[in-house]
Amino acid sequence: MGIPLKHVVIIGGGVAGLGAAFKVRRAANEGAEVTFTLLEKDPRLGGKLQTERVGDFIVDGGSDAFIAQKPSVMRVAKLAGFDQDRMPSDESRKKTLILKKGELIEMPDGVMQFAPTKFLPFATTRLFSWPGKVRAGMDLFIPKKKVKPGELNDETLESLVVRRMGREILDRLAEPLVGGVHASDPGLMSLAATFPNMLEMEQKYGCLIKGFLAQRQAAEEMKRKYPADPKNPRTFFNTFKNGMQQLPDGMADAAGREGIRTGVTATRLEKLENAWKVHLSSGDVLDADAVIIATEGWAAADLTATVDPELSALIATIPHSSSATISMGFDTDDLGFSLDAFGVLCPGVENRSLMAATYSSTKWTNRAPKGKALLRGFVGGPHNQAIMDKSDDELIAIVRSEFRSILGLNVEPVFARVYRWINGMPQYTMGHLGRVDAIEARVAGIPTLGVGGGSYRGVGIANCIESGEAAVTKVLGELGFAPLAEDTAAPAARAY
Ligand SMILES: Cc1cc2nc3c(=O)[nH]c(=O)nc-3n(C[C@H](O)[C@H](O)[C@H](O)COP(=O)(O)OP(=O)(O)OC[C@H]3O[C@@H](n4cnc5c(N)ncnc54)[C@H](O)[C@@H]3O)c2cc1C
């Protein structure tokens, strides 16, 4: 009789859980006597990645892009054999429009995050007043913040931007561009947890403009040195041909569908001496040698309550906000405005219900059939949680009314779909890194428990995959397995 396989139960079928499952599979492929069961409470896999086909439209309801600068997405796509399906955004139409007092103004060329790195486009834009532009330029002269040795350099996005470049840059650029990515309140958002590069830049270059300029020049130099293959361009925004859902689907195929159970909720964890019992909504109980929790933070807080109340209480302190995307298809005849942009940002100071609109079929050429366009509105976020109480019909009406008044779009959509993300976006508020350190220290003290997902060290898809993989590394080590070859190989020898 052979040695019984060690059984890892993974809770959560988003990219973190699937990243964990695929890594367990790779360990098994290398000879580790280990198997997994992944539990997902929804009938479909993917979590915040969801693609729906509506006729010939490809509609992404959640995440619509990944950033290839962080390699994990393409690494797993390559390992799973679908990297050839990466689709770059259509850079020839990469323009961002920003709403100012009812008018759409193109974001000036050379803006990095929120800092101008080209003088002329910034000096001539109507997006900022002259006093606002002069105040932004003072960044070059304001002394850098003093950070005591050993002290964590952290402050909110609002604090850094207002201190260095003034409130107008915060209100018109940083809040919609940088805060918007995290659907976060810039007055609460911890930069050390979200964009530590900005804090480091101030320390290294003395100001942000010089820091971002150096970053832009380094990127241009890389492009010159290593020109991209025109058939396979390197773009900031990327997706997959069949929509973002192709990523979790491809990972699930590579991990092995036989280990995946959808429509099953893990309701309670029981920690035994050297094993676990995972209680399910079906009434079944699964025996496990290790457990990985890859759910949203609030669900992880519930699941850890019976294992370590202190850990549960720590996780529960991470707040989450809700949002919704509303996608609509239109005939391009009589649209009444140009689709030649990636979309529109509506700064909070404009007091609109719409936070942003993406021209999805401009950004991704295959998202709408010929003669049609796909647009997506984004609502909710920390300043407008009340909108989440509206019905689907009401949300569609609100977004249509916003499209009418902002874009001049008066035609009937050929379809409309609403996707709700209730408590779907973790908020990395001040003190987040300290909370995550404390969470990780507690998890380190519980052998064969792993925790991963977007609530801790990065909401981006690549970070989430890495967190699921790191949880596997922890529990497999504790179960006595040797590290995988991919973790010990020199980077150049790795398969990706
Ligand atoms: C609207 C929106 C747009 C976004 N856009 C982008 C983008 O363009 N690019 C980007 O990089 N990031 C984006 N993000 C962030 C990113 O999509 C998420 O951070 C990431 O997908 C989270 O992955 P995850 O696996 O950690 O968690 P999730 O995707 O939340 O998966 C957790 C899963 O656990 C399941 N679960 C919970 N409790 C249980 C239980 N008890 N038993 C079984 N299953 C359970 C849930 O149903 C869920 O499927 C966006 C997020 C949102 C909400």
The ligand as a Gaussian input file, in Angstrom:
#p B3LYP/6-31G(d) Opt

LIG

0 1
 C      -14.976000      45.893000     -10.267000
 C      -13.540000      45.478000     -10.077000
 C      -12.613000      45.764000     -11.076000
 C      -11.278000      45.381000     -10.920000
 N      -10.400000      45.626000     -11.944000
 C       -9.137000      45.144000     -11.858000
 C       -8.272000      45.209000     -12.994000
 O       -8.656000      45.676000     -14.080000
 N       -7.009000      44.704000     -12.846000
 C       -6.572000      44.138000     -11.675000
 O       -5.406000      43.685000     -11.597000
 N       -7.399000      44.040000     -10.593000
 C       -8.655000      44.507000     -10.672000
 N       -9.514000      44.357000      -9.607000
 C       -9.024000      43.663000      -8.395000
 C       -8.887000      42.159000      -8.618000
 O       -9.836000      41.705000      -9.566000
 C       -9.109000      41.384000      -7.326000
 O       -8.305000      41.940000      -6.292000
 C       -8.749000      39.909000      -7.471000
 O       -9.401000      39.327000      -8.578000
 C       -9.111000      39.184000      -6.183000
 O       -8.808000      37.815000      -6.339000
 P       -8.907000      36.836000      -5.100000
 O       -8.724000      35.463000      -5.602000
 O       -8.032000      37.319000      -4.008000
 O      -10.386000      37.030000      -4.535000
 P      -11.800000      36.880000      -5.200000
 O      -11.752000      37.050000      -6.658000
 O      -12.680000      37.757000      -4.380000
 O      -12.155000      35.340000      -4.926000
 C      -12.540000      34.886000      -3.652000
 C      -13.553000      33.777000      -3.874000
 O      -13.844000      33.143000      -2.634000
 C      -15.183000      32.715000      -2.691000
 N      -15.606000      32.443000      -1.302000
 C      -15.773000      33.346000      -0.304000
 N      -16.142000      32.706000       0.832000
 C      -16.204000      31.389000       0.544000
 C      -16.527000      30.233000       1.313000
 N      -16.832000      30.320000       2.608000
 N      -16.516000      29.018000       0.697000
 C      -16.202000      28.911000      -0.624000
 N      -15.891000      29.995000      -1.408000
 C      -15.884000      31.210000      -0.813000
 C      -15.885000      33.884000      -3.336000
 O      -17.138000      33.500000      -3.875000
 C      -14.876000      34.295000      -4.410000
 O      -15.144000      33.674000      -5.657000
 C      -10.858000      44.725000      -9.728000
 C      -11.778000      44.457000      -8.718000
 C      -13.117000      44.818000      -8.875000
 C      -14.103000      44.491000      -7.796000

